[in-house]
Amino acid sequence: MKLDMNRAWTDALNLIKSNMGVVTVVAGVFFFLPYLAFALLMPEAANFTMEPNSDDPAAALEQLTAVYADIWWIMLLLVIAQTVGTLALLALLRANNRPTVGEAIAVGAIGFLTSIAATIIFYVGAGIVGGLLMGIAITSQITALAVIAGIVLFVVFIYLAVKFSLLAPIIAIDKVYNPLTALLRSWRLTKGNSVRLFLFYLLLFIALAVVSAVIGLIVMLVFGLMGEEVMLVGSGLVNSAVNAVIIVLMLGILAAIHRQLAGPDVATMSETFE
């Protein structure tokens, strides 16, 4: 089946609209509030910028490490909250047999380890293979070969990211809790639509980046004149809300794409023939 991007966009908006109440609750708990707390309590980390000497990779890495060394456990909690929240939202955005908020959060908690394991498999596998190939290219001491290898590996990484982009919906909606099975299912569902998906994701990324940049500029102009404390609170509230809205929109799109490529679920088919 060829992906219909217009239909995916429309379905995403309909899924979000029809579940607005529960989606708002989950997005607020797992995305808005954690990001707001992080922005208000640790503004240095949330608004981290490199010093002028950041053109030195070693200095930049040392600076980044120093900023996050003492708050690694907070970052870990954020990762857990956002992963569970992502899966819970996707469970709520399924087309049929929608769970309650409690059941959706349970789905997120159960699928958490699967999501982490699958992500590790992807990044470790890509890192090992890519590292070996890049190492061989660098060892050859042929600059052109190293540059070409870097470009090819980047393209391959983007391709793999697109192929595995339906991992979260497969875990949350299909309830596939074997990480390898989930990765393989995502690969199969995206077959024949990789280019369309890449273009769809790219257009969305550009549009959302522009909107976020404009909102960020407006926030700086409005709150920047009211003092540092007002700027901190105001920007934290707005940025947290924008972050939550963007995540909900992206998850709605993933749910719609999964629905379109996977077809009706088992429950829906059984209801059709009863």
ZAMARGU-4260 file (C-alpha; in steps of 0.2 Angstrom, whole numbers, plus 5000, padded with zeros to 4 digits):
<rodrens>
0) 5000/5000/5000 | 5006/5017/4995 | 5006/5030/5009 | 4994/5044/5006 | 5002/5059/5015
5) 4986/5070/5014 | 4976/5056/5022 | 4989/5053/5035 | 4988/5072/5040 | 4969/5072/5041
10) 4968/5056/5050 | 4981/5062/5063 | 4971/5078/5066 | 4955/5068/5068 | 4963/5055/5080
15) 4969/5070/5091 | 4953/5079/5090 | 4942/5064/5095 | 4953/5060/5110 | 4957/5078/5115
20) 4952/5076/5133 | 4963/5061/5137 | 4977/5066/5126 | 4978/5083/5135 | 4979/5074/5152
25) 4993/5062/5147 | 5003/5076/5137 | 5002/5087/5152 | 5008/5074/5164 | 5022/5066/5154
30) 5028/5081/5143 | 5022/5098/5148 | 5025/5097/5167 | 5042/5087/5166 | 5049/5100/5153
35) 5042/5115/5163 | 5050/5108/5179 | 5066/5105/5170 | 5066/5123/5162 | 5062/5132/5179
40) 5073/5122/5191 | 5088/5120/5180 | 5088/5134/5167 | 5107/5132/5164 | 5104/5115/5157
45) 5088/5118/5148 | 5095/5134/5139 | 5113/5127/5137 | 5124/5136/5125 | 5142/5134/5120
50) 5155/5146/5125 | 5165/5155/5111 | 5178/5142/5113 | 5166/5129/5108 | 5175/5127/5091
55) 5187/5116/5101 | 5178/5099/5101 | 5187/5093/5117 | 5183/5109/5126 | 5165/5108/5120
60) 5163/5090/5126 | 5171/5094/5143 | 5159/5109/5145 | 5144/5098/5140 | 5149/5084/5152
65) 5151/5097/5166 | 5133/5103/5164 | 5125/5086/5164 | 5136/5077/5175 | 5127/5081/5191
70) 5109/5079/5184 | 5111/5063/5174 | 5097/5055/5186 | 5085/5069/5181 | 5089/5066/5163
75) 5085/5048/5166 | 5069/5052/5174 | 5064/5063/5159 | 5068/5049/5147 | 5058/5037/5156
80) 5043/5049/5158 | 5044/5053/5139 | 5045/5035/5133 | 5031/5029/5144 | 5021/5045/5139
85) 5024/5042/5121 | 5018/5024/5121 | 5003/5029/5132 | 4998/5043/5120 | 5000/5031/5105
90) 4989/5018/5114 | 4975/5032/5116 | 4977/5037/5098 | 4972/5020/5091 | 4957/5020/5079
95) 4947/5007/5089 | 4946/4999/5106 | 4954/5014/5114 | 4960/5011/5132 | 4957/5022/5147
100) 4970/5033/5153 | 4976/5021/5166 | 4976/5007/5154 | 4986/5017/5142 | 4999/5022/5155
105) 5000/5003/5159 | 5004/5000/5141 | 5017/5013/5141 | 5025/5005/5157 | 5025/4988/5150
110) 5032/4993/5133 | 5045/5004/5140 | 5059/4991/5141 | 5054/4985/5124 | 5056/5002/5117
115) 5073/5005/5126 | 5080/4988/5120 | 5075/4991/5102 | 5082/5008/5102 | 5099/5001/5109
120) 5099/4987/5096 | 5097/5000/5083 | 5110/5012/5089 | 5123/5000/5094 | 5121/4990/5078
125) 5122/5005/5067 | 5137/5012/5078 | 5147/4996/5077 | 5144/4994/5058 | 5146/5012/5054
130) 5161/5014/5066 | 5170/4999/5057 | 5167/5006/5040 | 5172/5023/5044 | 5187/5017/5053
135) 5193/5008/5037 | 5190/5023/5027 | 5200/5034/5039 | 5214/5021/5040 | 5216/5021/5021
140) 5222/5039/5023 | 5212/5044/5007 | 5202/5060/5012 | 5190/5058/4998 | 5186/5040/5003
145) 5183/5046/5021 | 5171/5060/5016 | 5161/5049/5004 | 5160/5035/5018 | 5154/5048/5030
150) 5140/5054/5018 | 5135/5037/5013 | 5134/5032/5032 | 5123/5047/5036 | 5111/5043/5022
155) 5110/5025/5028 | 5107/5030/5045 | 5093/5042/5040 | 5086/5027/5029 | 5086/5015/5044
160) 5078/5029/5055 | 5064/5030/5043 | 5062/5011/5042 | 5061/5010/5061 | 5050/5025/5063
165) 5035/5015/5067 | 5043/5006/5081 | 5033/5015/5095 | 5016/5013/5087 | 5019/4994/5084
170) 5024/4993/5103 | 5009/5003/5109 | 4995/4999/5097 | 5000/4981/5091 | 5007/4977/5108
175) 5022/4969/5101 | 5034/4967/5116 | 5048/4958/5108 | 5061/4971/5102 | 5067/4962/5087
180) 5050/4957/5081 | 5045/4975/5083 | 5059/4981/5073 | 5056/4968/5059 | 5037/4973/5059
185) 5042/4991/5057 | 5054/4987/5042 | 5040/4977/5034 | 5026/4990/5036 | 5037/5004/5029
190) 5042/4993/5013 | 5039/5003/4997 | 5036/5019/5007 | 5053/5024/5013 | 5055/5039/5001
195) 5037/5045/5004 | 5040/5044/5023 | 5056/5053/5022 | 5049/5067/5012 | 5034/5068/5024
200) 5045/5068/5040 | 5056/5081/5032 | 5042/5093/5027 | 5035/5091/5045 | 5052/5094/5053
205) 5055/5110/5043 | 5037/5117/5046 | 5038/5113/5065 | 5056/5120/5066 | 5050/5137/5058
210) 5035/5138/5069 | 5045/5134/5085 | 5058/5147/5079 | 5045/5161/5077 | 5037/5157/5093
215) 5054/5157/5102 | 5057/5174/5095 | 5041/5181/5100 | 5043/5174/5118 | 5060/5183/5119
220) 5053/5199/5113 | 5038/5199/5124 | 5046/5192/5140 | 5063/5198/5138 | 5058/5216/5142
225) 5050/5211/5159 | 5065/5205/5168 | 5075/5189/5170 | 5062/5180/5182 | 5047/5184/5171
230) 5057/5178/5156 | 5062/5162/5164 | 5044/5158/5169 | 5036/5164/5153 | 5048/5156/5141
235) 5046/5140/5152 | 5027/5139/5151 | 5027/5143/5132 | 5041/5132/5127 | 5034/5118/5137
240) 5017/5120/5129 | 5024/5121/5112 | 5035/5105/5116 | 5019/5096/5121 | 5009/5101/5106
245) 5023/5096/5094 | 5025/5079/5102 | 5006/5076/5102 | 5005/5081/5083 | 5020/5070/5079
250) 5013/5055/5088 | 4996/5058/5080 | 5005/5057/5063 | 5014/5041/5068 | 4997/5033/5074
255) 4989/5038/5057 | 5003/5032/5047 | 5003/5015/5056 | 4984/5014/5054 | 4986/5017/5035
260) 5000/5005/5032 | 4995/4991/5045 | 4977/4991/5040 | 4962/4987/5052 | 4967/4978/5068
265) 4962/4961/5073 | 4948/4967/5084 | 4941/4978/5070 | 4941/4963/5058 | 4932/4952/5070
270) 4919/4965/5073 | 4916/4966/5055 | 4912/4948/5052 | 4902/4945/5068
</rodrens>
